[in-house]
Amino acid sequence: MKRLAALFLLLMLLLPHRSVFASDGVIYENDFSDPATISDFSQYRHEWVIKDGALRCTSKTLDKSVTDSFSHILYNAKEPLADYVVEVDFMNATTTGGIVFRADGNRASHIKNGFFGYIAFGASTGNKGAFGHANAAGAWGGNINVGAVAYSPGDDIHIKVIVKGNYVNIEMTNIATGKVVYAYTYSIGSDPEHTQWKSGTVGFRLNGTSGFFDNFRISSAENVSVPSDVPAEDYGAGVSFVSHTGRYMLEKPLPKMPYTFEATMYFPYTASSDYTHIILSNFQRGKSGFIFEITKGGQPSLMFYDEKDVRTRYTFSGVNVYNGEKTHIAIACDISKKSISCYENGILAQTLSLTVDPADFCAEYINLGTDHREINLNLFSGALIDVACYSDVRTAEEIRADMEKPQGDGLLLHYDMANSAYGDNITDLSPSGCNAIFEKYWLDEVDGVDNYAYSIAVVGDTQHNVQYQPDTFAKLYDWLAANASAKKTAFMLGLGDITNDSTDEQWKYAVENMEKLDGIIPYALTRGNHDKEDAYSLKFRGTAYEKAVGKNFLSTIANSWQTFKAGKVNYLVITLDYNPSDTELAWAKKVANSHPYHRVIVITHSNLDSRGELSAHGENIWSKLVNACPNIEMVLSGHVFNDKIVETVSRGKAGNKVTQFMINGQCVDCTRIYADESAAGLVAMFYFDESGRRLSIRYYSTSLDKYFMECNQYETAVGNIAGDTDYDGKVTLADTFAIYKAVTEEKVCYNGDVNGDLALDAKDVLLTINHRIVEHLIGK
């Protein structure tokens, strides 16, 4: 029996077109045990032979005009292939080589790529593996995917390619370990270059003589399915951000900048994206910061940006997380070695030169899984399972331990999201307590504001609306006019950058729509840096607005003032030009001081940055105007990108409270416009009580009829307590005497005008005394 079995095996090996791995649906099969079967192929550029049971390439040149070192051999198919499976063992895969699809004699003998369709590299002696195509001219047409098998794929790999319908699936398996080292499914599409998969022949391509091929087979794909994605149950662990109805914001800044960034993630091997996948980012929020992300091709990347927006990016091309497996990525920045290293599943994959120090950047205003933009395409669309950051440089051994449980004194942040769902708040398991709070973007309803006496409408930069969606701009002013009575709107404040390019067309549309408020809501406008100075003054010439602000500086509307009364408050609004000069600030100071009984609102285009700190312009405005005038209670500006209403409370030199706001819907509008969505047309409605000190803010989209983010719907307090002349937060006996002394000596005492009648008299003294008695009785 043993002799019969051996004889049968020998017979099978000697059959030229059949081998021991034969199966149903085989179109062609060759285990290269018979040298004579080389006649089934045509060879180009260099000589191929069958030797020692394998297909090999010699150094003999067949075409002396060829300068390319790659050799080609093509199977002489009797008819074009369609819906087929190709398999081959590629031995000594450290040699660059792979399978050629849709190559012919003319192209294979060409000095260029020698194939029209696609090729699968099994490995590369360089820095990348590839799965790509040539173009019609014979030049390289680009990679479909790069780098997944570039490093240590194993000496010998089995390549299997399924071409069926509109899909091509490639899978590479380490023969020694049986592990799949690379898997990818590609949609062919309708491009003529892509459709070459569906016709022609199949062959091999090899660079050098050390690699060789064995066990070649072409079979029908009729009963074969193309792996199109990963199992749903595998993809379910972790959080995917694709629904994008809100954003995750860290509750507070990290204690310090990390030196090691780690994340465990899952992407299907069919993953593809035109955008990056953000893991952590504070881009455009802080003065400086970082983006920890996966590139659109699947490579880990860390980018730093400074206060001048100089960007330094480190991308690890030797790693690809589009692999259908749970993958842990760690990026460690070692300043002492001036190196930045990427670890894949605890194994060092690639090291680059480090040219910056993470400590020089900010660790605040950080988002998880996206950045701060309301419509953001760079969101994490895989499954994010675990994220951790460390203040120290983690070693490979420590990183492997971190994969089991993040730990150590340097742990700054740890999110375990394996069992989390999108929209859940995520607890920081590190000592830092930087929880990731989910903020929903659009709210259909919010808590109503009851018992308010009046409102002031605030409109930030409208430049993108005016240029790209003028209908949205018109709708904003239609809403303001139509709701003026219902909302008890006493005044409207426009914060600049009315137009984007300051063209005649944009100004015509802007002015026509703002004039809808004439006779309904008085308003004040400030000029932004996009509103050219000459056009700004010219376009309002002869309008009702120009007449309303006739009390201005140097006969221009760029610096002007108006008064109005709402509730029991007499307001003075001072409009400052963009980046006002010292002369203009001196004029504004004189105006404020000449209205000692008015509570002053200052509007200008640039004052606060996105963090609520004074900009360079704001520093000048504060030091030469706001700080010196105790009756200035509010300063409002736009200019800076931020989805949030930014509020900062400061104290003037007299101790008075000054509330400063930065409000700018520009970021929401431009990202929505970029995504072909309707702009928001946002207005911040300020609802005041009769005293003008209790303030409720509602940030509303006149285009969507929704409210933008819960954090922008809140209650606050502005102004100073009437009768509190020393601004200590209390009305005391000292305040009563101060007011009495001011009355008798007819001296200015702004905060002593308790009843707001623009006079300092005995009534104010009596009201102050009564106020103190009431506070005493109720135990304050």
C-alpha positions in Angstrom: 0.0 0.0 0.0 2.8 2.4 0.8 4.4 1.7 -2.6 1.1 2.4 -4.4 0.6 5.7 -2.5 4.1 6.8 -3.4 3.5 5.9 -7.0 0.3 7.9 -7.1 1.9 10.9 -5.6 4.8 10.8 -8.1 2.3 10.5 -10.9 0.4 13.6 -9.7 3.6 15.6 -9.5 4.6 14.7 -13.1 1.3 15.9 -14.5 2.1 19.2 -16.2 -1.1 21.2 -15.6 -2.4 19.7 -12.4 -0.9 19.7 -8.9 -1.5 18.2 -5.5 -3.6 21.3 -4.5 -6.1 21.0 -7.4 -9.7 21.9 -6.8 -12.9 22.4 -8.7 -13.1 25.3 -11.1 -9.4 25.4 -11.8 -8.5 27.3 -15.0 -4.8 26.7 -14.8 -2.5 25.2 -12.3 1.2 24.7 -12.1 3.5 23.7 -9.2 6.5 24.1 -11.4 7.7 20.5 -10.9 8.0 20.1 -14.7 10.5 22.4 -16.4 8.7 21.9 -19.7 5.8 23.9 -18.6 7.8 27.1 -19.1 6.3 26.9 -22.6 2.9 27.9 -21.1 4.4 31.4 -20.6 5.9 34.3 -22.5 8.8 36.1 -20.9 10.1 39.6 -21.3 13.2 41.7 -20.4 15.1 38.8 -18.7 15.1 35.1 -18.8 12.9 32.9 -16.6 13.4 29.2 -15.9 11.8 26.4 -13.9 14.4 24.9 -11.7 14.3 22.8 -8.5 10.5 22.9 -8.6 10.1 26.7 -8.7 9.8 29.5 -11.2 13.0 31.6 -11.1 14.6 34.5 -13.0 18.2 34.4 -14.3 20.4 37.4 -14.9 20.3 36.8 -18.7 19.0 39.8 -20.6 16.5 39.1 -23.4 16.0 42.7 -24.5 19.2 44.7 -24.6 17.2 48.0 -24.9 15.6 47.4 -21.5 17.0 49.6 -18.8 14.5 48.6 -16.1 15.7 45.8 -13.9 12.2 44.2 -13.5 11.5 41.0 -15.3 8.1 39.9 -16.5 6.6 36.5 -17.4 3.0 36.1 -18.6 0.7 33.1 -18.7 -0.5 32.5 -22.2 -4.2 32.5 -21.5 -6.5 31.0 -24.2 -9.1 33.7 -23.5 -9.5 36.8 -21.3 -10.1 36.1 -17.7 -13.3 37.2 -15.8 -14.3 36.6 -12.2 -11.2 34.6 -11.3 -8.9 33.8 -8.4 -5.1 33.9 -8.6 -2.9 32.3 -6.1 0.9 31.8 -5.8 3.6 31.2 -3.2 6.2 34.0 -3.4 9.4 32.7 -1.8 12.1 34.8 -0.3 9.7 37.8 -0.3 12.4 40.2 0.7 12.8 40.6 -3.1 10.4 43.0 -4.6 7.9 41.2 -6.8 4.3 40.1 -7.2 1.5 39.4 -9.6 0.9 41.3 -12.8 -2.6 41.7 -14.1 -3.6 42.6 -17.7 -0.1 42.8 -19.2 0.6 42.0 -22.9 3.7 41.5 -25.0 4.0 45.1 -26.2 3.8 46.5 -22.7 5.9 43.9 -21.0 8.8 44.5 -23.4 8.5 48.3 -22.9 11.2 50.0 -21.0 8.6 51.5 -18.6 6.4 49.5 -16.3 5.4 46.9 -18.7 1.8 46.4 -17.7 -1.4 48.3 -18.1 -3.4 47.1 -15.2 -2.4 46.4 -11.6 0.3 44.7 -9.7 0.5 43.4 -6.1 4.0 43.7 -4.5 4.6 41.0 -2.0 7.4 43.0 -0.3 9.9 45.7 -0.9 13.6 46.2 -0.1 12.7 49.9 0.1 10.3 51.4 2.6 6.9 50.4 1.2 4.8 47.6 -0.2 2.2 48.6 -2.8 -1.0 47.6 -4.4 -1.4 49.8 -7.4 -1.6 50.4 -11.1 0.1 51.8 -14.2 -1.6 54.3 -16.4 -2.3 54.2 -20.1 1.1 55.8 -20.9 2.9 53.0 -19.1 3.9 55.2 -16.2 3.2 54.4 -12.5 -0.5 55.4 -11.9 -0.4 55.4 -8.1 -0.9 53.1 -5.1 -4.3 51.9 -3.8 -2.7 51.2 -0.5 0.9 51.6 0.8 3.1 50.2 3.5 0.9 47.5 5.0 3.4 44.6 4.3 6.5 46.7 3.9 8.2 45.5 7.1 8.9 41.8 7.9 6.1 40.1 6.0 7.9 36.8 6.4 10.5 35.2 4.1 7.7 33.2 2.2 4.2 34.5 1.6 1.1 33.1 -0.1 -0.6 35.7 -2.3 -4.3 35.3 -3.2 -6.2 37.7 -5.3 -10.0 37.5 -6.0 -11.3 39.5 -9.0 -15.1 39.4 -9.1 -17.8 41.8 -10.0 -16.7 45.3 -9.2 -14.2 44.2 -6.5 -10.6 43.1 -6.1 -9.5 41.4 -2.9 -5.9 40.8 -2.1 -4.7 38.7 0.9 -1.1 37.9 1.8 -0.4 35.1 4.3 2.9 34.3 6.0 3.4 30.6 5.0 5.5 29.8 8.1 3.1 31.2 10.7 -0.2 31.0 8.8 -0.9 34.6 9.8 -2.6 37.0 7.3 -0.2 39.9 7.1 -2.2 42.0 4.7 -5.8 42.0 3.4 -7.5 44.7 1.3 -10.6 44.9 -0.8 -10.8 47.5 -3.6 -13.8 48.7 -5.6 -12.8 48.6 -9.3 -15.0 51.5 -10.4 -15.6 52.6 -14.0 -12.2 54.1 -14.8 -10.8 52.5 -18.0 -7.6 51.8 -16.2 -9.4 50.0 -13.4 -11.5 47.8 -15.7 -8.3 46.1 -17.0 -8.7 43.7 -14.1 -11.5 42.2 -16.1 -9.7 41.2 -19.3 -6.3 40.0 -20.5 -3.8 37.8 -18.8 -1.9 37.3 -15.6 1.8 36.9 -14.8 4.6 37.8 -12.5 7.1 40.6 -12.0 10.4 40.3 -10.2 13.4 42.5 -9.4 16.6 40.5 -9.1 17.2 36.7 -8.9 16.9 35.8 -5.3 13.1 35.6 -5.1 11.0 32.8 -6.8 7.5 31.6 -7.3 5.8 28.3 -6.6 2.3 26.7 -6.7 0.6 29.0 -9.2 -3.1 28.6 -9.8 -5.9 30.4 -11.6 -9.5 29.3 -10.7 -13.0 30.5 -11.3 -14.5 32.9 -8.7 -18.0 31.8 -9.5 -18.6 30.2 -6.1 -16.2 32.5 -4.2 -17.3 35.6 -2.2 -15.2 38.7 -2.0 -14.5 39.8 1.6 -16.1 43.2 1.6 -15.7 44.3 5.2 -15.0 43.1 8.7 -17.6 41.2 10.7 -20.0 43.7 12.4 -19.4 42.2 15.8 -15.7 42.9 15.5 -16.3 46.5 14.5 -18.7 47.1 17.3 -16.0 47.5 20.1 -15.1 51.2 20.6 -16.5 54.5 19.5 -16.9 55.6 15.9 -17.5 59.3 15.3 -19.2 59.0 11.9 -22.7 60.2 13.0 -21.1 63.5 14.0 -24.0 65.1 15.7 -21.7 66.7 18.3 -18.2 66.8 19.6 -16.2 65.6 22.5 -14.4 68.3 24.5 -12.0 67.7 27.3 -13.5 69.1 30.5 -10.2 70.9 31.4 -6.7 71.2 30.0 -4.2 68.4 30.4 -1.8 69.1 33.3 1.1 69.2 30.8 1.9 68.4 27.2 2.3 64.6 26.5 5.6 63.1 25.2 3.9 59.8 24.4 0.6 59.4 22.6 -1.2 56.0 22.5 -4.4 54.7 21.0 -6.0 51.3 20.3 -8.2 51.3 17.3 -9.9 49.2 14.7 -10.2 49.8 10.9 -11.5 47.3 8.4 -9.0 46.4 5.8 -11.5 47.9 3.3 -11.1 51.2 4.9 -10.5 54.2 2.7 -11.0 57.9 3.3 -10.4 61.3 1.6 -9.9 62.8 5.1 -7.8 62.1 8.1 -9.0 60.4 11.3 -8.4 62.7 14.3 -7.8 61.0 17.7 -6.9 64.1 19.8 -6.7 67.6 18.6 -6.8 71.2 19.7 -6.1 72.6 16.3 -7.2 76.3 15.8 -8.4 76.4 19.4 -5.3 77.1 21.5 -2.5 79.5 20.7 -0.5 76.4 19.8 -1.1 72.7 20.0 -1.1 69.3 18.2 -3.1 66.8 16.1 -2.7 63.1 16.9 -4.4 61.3 14.0 -4.4 58.6 11.3 -3.8 59.9 7.8 -6.3 59.2 5.0 -4.0 56.4 3.9 -4.0 54.7 7.3 -0.6 56.0 8.6 -0.2 57.3 12.2 0.7 61.0 12.3 1.5 63.6 14.9 1.5 67.3 14.0 2.5 70.3 16.1 1.6 73.9 15.3 2.9 77.1 17.0 1.4 80.5 17.6 2.3 81.6 14.1 0.7 78.5 12.7 4.0 77.0 11.6 3.2 73.3 11.3 5.6 70.4 11.9 4.2 67.0 10.9 5.6 63.5 11.6 3.9 60.7 9.5 4.9 57.1 9.8 4.6 55.7 6.3 5.9 52.3 7.4 2.7 51.6 9.4 -0.8 51.0 8.1 -3.8 50.5 10.5 -6.2 49.6 7.7 -5.5 46.0 8.5 -8.8 44.5 9.7 -7.3 44.0 13.2 -7.3 45.7 16.5 -4.1 47.8 16.5 -2.3 49.6 19.3 -0.3 52.7 18.1 2.1 54.6 20.3 4.1 57.7 19.3 6.9 58.6 21.7 8.9 61.9 21.5 12.4 61.6 22.9 14.0 65.1 23.2 17.3 63.8 24.5 17.7 61.6 21.4 16.0 64.1 19.0 13.9 61.2 17.8 10.2 60.4 17.4 9.2 56.7 17.2 6.1 54.8 16.3 5.3 51.5 17.9 2.7 49.1 16.4 1.4 46.7 19.0 4.4 47.4 21.2 6.9 46.7 18.5 9.1 49.6 17.2 8.0 50.2 13.6 9.7 53.4 12.5 11.8 56.3 13.9 12.1 59.8 12.5 14.1 62.9 13.5 12.4 65.1 16.1 12.8 68.8 15.5 10.4 70.3 18.1 9.8 69.9 21.8 6.2 69.1 22.8 6.6 71.1 26.0 6.6 74.3 23.8 3.0 73.7 22.8 -0.4 74.1 24.6 -2.4 71.2 26.1 -5.8 72.9 26.4 -9.1 73.0 24.4 -8.6 69.5 23.3 -11.2 67.5 21.3 -11.5 63.7 21.1 -12.2 62.0 17.8 -12.7 65.3 15.9 -11.8 68.9 16.2 -13.8 72.0 17.1 -15.6 72.6 13.8 -19.3 71.9 13.6 -19.1 70.3 10.2 -15.8 68.5 10.2 -14.8 65.8 7.7 -11.6 64.8 9.6 -13.4 62.7 12.1 -12.4 59.3 13.4 -14.4 56.9 11.3 -12.9 53.7 12.6 -13.5 52.3 16.1 -11.5 54.1 18.8 -11.1 51.7 21.6 -8.6 53.2 24.0 -6.6 56.4 24.3 -3.8 57.4 26.7 -1.2 60.1 27.0 1.9 60.2 29.1 4.3 63.0 30.2 7.3 60.7 29.9 8.9 58.9 26.9 7.5 55.3 27.1 9.8 52.4 26.2 8.7 49.4 24.1 8.4 47.3 27.3 6.3 50.0 29.0 4.1 50.4 25.9 3.4 46.7 25.8 2.4 46.9 29.4 0.2 49.9 28.6 -1.7 47.8 26.1 -3.0 45.7 29.0 -3.5 48.6 31.4 -2.3 52.2 31.1 -0.3 53.0 34.2 2.6 54.9 35.7 3.3 58.3 37.3 3.4 59.9 33.9 -0.1 59.0 32.9 -1.9 62.2 31.9 -5.1 60.8 30.3 -6.8 57.5 29.8 -10.1 56.7 28.1 -11.3 53.1 27.9 -14.0 53.2 25.2 -14.4 49.5 24.5 -18.0 49.6 25.9 -18.9 53.2 25.2 -21.4 54.5 22.7 -21.2 57.7 20.7 -22.8 60.5 22.7 -21.8 59.1 26.1 -19.6 61.2 28.3 -16.2 59.4 28.7 -14.5 59.3 32.0 -10.8 60.0 32.3 -9.4 57.0 34.3 -6.1 58.9 35.0 -5.6 61.1 38.0 -6.0 64.2 35.8 -9.8 64.0 35.6 -9.9 65.4 32.1 -13.3 63.8 31.2 -14.4 64.0 27.6 -17.8 65.7 27.6 -20.1 65.2 24.6 -21.6 68.5 23.3 -24.5 68.1 20.9 -24.3 70.6 18.1 -28.0 71.5 17.3 -30.8 71.7 19.8 -34.4 71.8 18.7 -35.5 73.4 22.0 -33.8 75.1 25.0 -35.1 76.5 28.3 -37.1 79.6 27.7 -36.2 83.0 29.1 -39.0 84.3 31.4 -39.6 87.7 32.8 -37.0 89.5 30.7 -37.5 93.2 30.2 -35.7 93.7 26.9 -33.2 92.1 24.6 -30.1 93.1 22.6 -29.3 91.1 19.4 -25.6 90.4 18.6 -24.5 89.4 15.1 -20.9 88.2 14.5 -19.0 88.1 11.3 -21.4 87.5 8.3 -18.8 87.7 5.6 -19.3 84.1 4.2 -23.1 84.5 4.2 -22.9 87.7 2.2 -20.5 86.3 -0.4 -21.7 82.7 -0.7 -25.2 82.4 0.7 -26.8 85.9 0.5 -30.3 84.3 1.0 -29.1 83.2 4.5 -28.0 86.7 5.3 -31.3 88.1 4.1 -33.1 85.5 6.3 -31.1 86.6 9.4 -32.3 90.3 9.0 -35.8 89.2 8.1 -35.9 87.3 11.4 -34.6 90.2 13.4 -37.2 92.6 12.0 -40.1 90.2 12.2 -39.3 89.2 15.9 -38.3 92.6 17.2 -41.6 93.1 19.0 -41.9 89.6 20.3 -38.3 89.5 21.6 -38.5 93.1 22.9 -35.3 93.9 21.0 -34.0 97.3 22.0 -30.8 97.3 20.0 -28.7 95.3 17.6 -24.9 95.1 17.6 -22.9 94.1 14.5 -19.3 93.0 15.2 -17.6 93.5 11.9 -16.6 91.7 8.7 -20.0 92.4 7.3 -18.6 91.5 3.8 -15.8 89.2 2.7 -14.2 91.0 -0.2 -15.8 94.5 0.3 -17.0 94.4 -3.3 -19.8 96.7 -4.5 -22.1 93.7 -5.0 -21.5 92.5 -1.4 -22.0 95.9 0.1 -25.2 96.5 -1.9 -26.7 93.3 -0.6 -25.5 93.9 3.0 -26.8 97.4 3.3 -30.1 96.6 1.7 -30.8 93.9 4.2 -29.6 95.8 7.2 -31.9 98.6 6.3 -34.8 96.3 7.1 -34.1 97.2 10.7 -34.6 101.0 10.1 -37.4 102.3 12.2 -37.7 98.9 14.0 -34.5 98.2 15.8 -31.7 100.8 16.3 -28.3 99.3 15.6 -24.6 99.9 15.7 -22.0 98.4 13.4 -18.2 98.0 13.6 -15.9 97.7 10.7 -13.9 94.5 10.3 -10.6 93.9 8.6 -12.5 92.5 5.5 -14.5 95.7 5.2 -12.4 98.2 3.4 -12.4 101.5 5.1 -13.3 103.7 2.1 -16.1 101.3 1.0 -17.5 101.1 4.6 -18.0 104.8 4.9 -19.1 105.2 1.3 -21.8 102.5 1.2 -23.6 103.9 4.2 -23.6 107.5 2.9 -27.0 109.0 3.1 -28.6 106.0 4.9 -30.6 106.1 8.1 -27.7 104.5 9.9 -25.3 107.3 9.0 -27.8 109.8 10.3 -28.2 107.8 13.6 -24.5 107.9 14.3 -23.9 111.5 13.3 -22.0 112.0 16.6 -18.8 110.5 15.4 -15.1 110.9 15.2 -13.6 112.9 12.3 -17.0 112.7 10.4 -16.7 108.9 9.7 -19.0 106.2 11.0 -16.1 103.9 11.8 -15.8 105.5 15.3 -19.2 106.7 16.6 -21.6 106.6 19.5 -25.3 106.3 20.2 -27.5 106.2 23.3 -30.6 104.3 24.0 -32.7 103.3 27.1 -34.0 99.8 27.8 -35.6 98.8 31.1 -34.3 101.1 33.7 -30.9 101.4 32.0 -29.5 104.2 30.0 -26.9 102.8 27.6 -24.1 104.4 25.6 -22.8 102.3 22.7 -19.3 103.3 21.4 -18.3 101.8 18.1 -14.5 101.5 17.5 -12.8 101.0 14.2 -10.8 97.8 13.5 -7.5 98.2 15.4 -8.2 101.7 16.7 -5.4 104.2 16.9 -4.4 106.0 20.1 -6.2 109.1 18.9 -9.4 107.2 18.3 -9.1 105.6 21.8 -8.6 109.0 23.4 -11.7 110.2 21.6 -13.7 107.2 22.9 -12.5 107.8 26.5 -13.7 111.4 26.3 -17.1 110.2 25.1 -17.4 107.7 27.9 -16.4 110.2 30.6 -18.8 112.7 29.3 -21.7 110.3 30.0 -21.0 109.4 33.6 -24.6 108.1 34.3 -24.7 105.9 31.2 -23.7 102.2 31.2 -21.3 101.8 28.3 -21.1 99.0 25.7 -18.0 99.1 23.5 -18.1 97.1 20.2 -15.0 96.5 18.0 -14.0 93.8 15.6 -10.8 92.4 17.3 -10.5 92.3 21.1 -10.4 88.7 22.5 -8.8 85.6 21.1 -10.4 82.2 21.1 -9.2 81.5 24.6 -10.8 84.6 26.1 -7.5 86.5 26.4 -6.9 89.9 25.0 -5.5 90.0 21.5 -2.8 92.6 20.7 -5.5 94.9 19.6 -7.5 94.2 22.8 -4.5 94.9 25.0 -4.3 98.4 23.5 -8.1 99.0 23.8 -8.0 97.8 27.4 -5.0 99.8 28.6 -6.0 103.1 26.9 -9.8 103.0 27.2 -11.7 100.3 29.0 -9.5 100.0 32.1 -9.7 103.8 32.7 -13.5 104.2 32.4 -15.6 102.7 35.3 -18.9 103.1 33.4 -17.8 100.7 30.6 -19.5 97.4 31.5 -19.3 95.3 28.3 -16.9 95.0 25.4 -18.0 92.8 22.4 -15.9 91.6 19.4 -15.8 88.9 16.7 -13.0 88.2 14.2 -11.6 85.0 15.8 -12.9 81.5 14.9 -14.7 79.8 17.7 -18.0 77.9 17.9 -18.4 78.9 21.5 -19.5 82.3 22.9 -16.3 83.3 24.7 -16.8 85.3 27.9 -14.2 86.9 30.0 -14.7 88.9 33.2 -12.1 91.5 34.2 -11.8 94.3 36.7 -11.0 97.9 35.8 -8.5 100.0 37.8 -11.4 101.3 39.9 -12.4 97.8 40.7 -15.4 97.8 38.4 -16.6 94.6 36.7 -16.1 94.5 32.9 -17.6 91.6 30.9 -16.1 91.0 27.5 -17.6 88.7 24.8 -16.2 87.2 21.6 -19.0 86.0 19.3 -18.4 84.8 15.8 -20.6 82.4 13.8 -18.2 82.6 10.9 -16.6 79.2 11.6 -20.0 77.4 11.6 -21.0 79.2 8.4 -17.9 78.6 6.4 -17.6 74.9 7.3 -21.3 74.4 6.5 -20.9 76.2 3.2 -17.9 74.1 2.3 -19.9 71.0 2.9 -22.7 72.3 0.7 -25.0 72.8 3.6 -27.1 75.8 4.5 -25.2 78.4 6.5 -26.5 78.9 10.1 -27.2 82.7 10.2 -26.5 82.8 13.9 -27.6 85.6 16.3 -26.8 85.7 20.0 -29.8 87.0 21.8 -29.0 88.8 25.1 -32.1 88.8 27.3 -31.9 91.3 30.3 -33.9 91.8 33.4 -35.1 95.4 34.1 -31.9 96.3 35.9 -29.8 95.1 33.0 -27.6 93.0 35.3 -29.1 89.5 35.0 -28.4 88.2 31.5 -29.7 85.1 29.7 -27.9 84.2 26.4 -29.5 82.1 23.6 -27.4 81.4 20.5 -29.9 80.8 17.7 -29.8 79.8 14.0 -32.2 81.9 12.0 -31.7 79.5 9.0 -32.1 76.2 10.8 -34.5 77.3 13.5 -32.3 75.5 16.0 -30.0 76.5 18.9 -26.3 76.0 18.5 -24.7 73.9 21.3 -25.9 73.8 24.9 -22.8 75.5 26.2 -23.9 78.6 24.3 -27.3 78.8 26.1 -26.5 80.1 29.6 -27.1 82.6 32.3 -24.6 85.2 33.5 -24.5 88.6 35.2 -23.0 91.8 33.9 -22.5 95.3 35.2 -22.0 96.7 38.7 -24.3 96.8 41.7 -26.1 100.2 41.8 -24.8 102.1 44.8 -21.7 100.1 45.1 -19.3 103.0 44.7 -16.2 101.2 45.7 -17.0 98.1 43.6 -16.5 95.6 46.4 -19.7 93.7 45.6 -21.6 95.2 48.5 -23.6 98.3 49.3 -22.3 99.5 52.6 -22.4 102.6 54.8 -19.2 103.8 53.0 -21.2 103.8 49.7 -24.0 105.8 51.3 -21.6 108.5 52.5 -19.8 108.5 49.1 -23.1 109.1 47.3 -24.1 111.8 49.9 -20.8 113.5 49.5 -21.0 113.4 45.7 -24.6 114.9 45.8 -23.7 117.7 48.1 -20.5 118.6 46.3 -22.0 118.0 42.8 -19.3 115.6 41.9 -19.5 112.8 39.4 -20.2 109.4 41.0 -21.2 107.0 38.2 -22.3 104.0 40.3 -24.3 106.2 42.7 -27.0 106.8 40.1 -29.1 104.1 41.7 -32.4 104.9 40.0 -30.9 105.5 36.5 -32.5 108.9 36.0 -29.2 110.4 34.8 -29.0 112.6 37.9 -27.2 112.2 41.2 -29.5 113.5 44.0 -31.1 112.8 47.3 -33.2 110.0 45.9 -30.1 108.0 45.2 -29.0 108.5 48.8 -32.4 107.3 50.2 -32.5 104.3 47.8 -29.0 103.3 48.9 -29.9 103.5 52.6 -33.1 101.4 51.9 -31.0 98.9 50.0 -28.7 98.5 53.0 -31.7 98.1 55.4 -33.3 95.4 53.2 -30.0 93.5 52.9 -29.6 93.7 56.7 -33.2 92.4 57.3 -32.7 89.4 55.0 -29.4 88.6 56.5 -27.0 89.4 53.7 
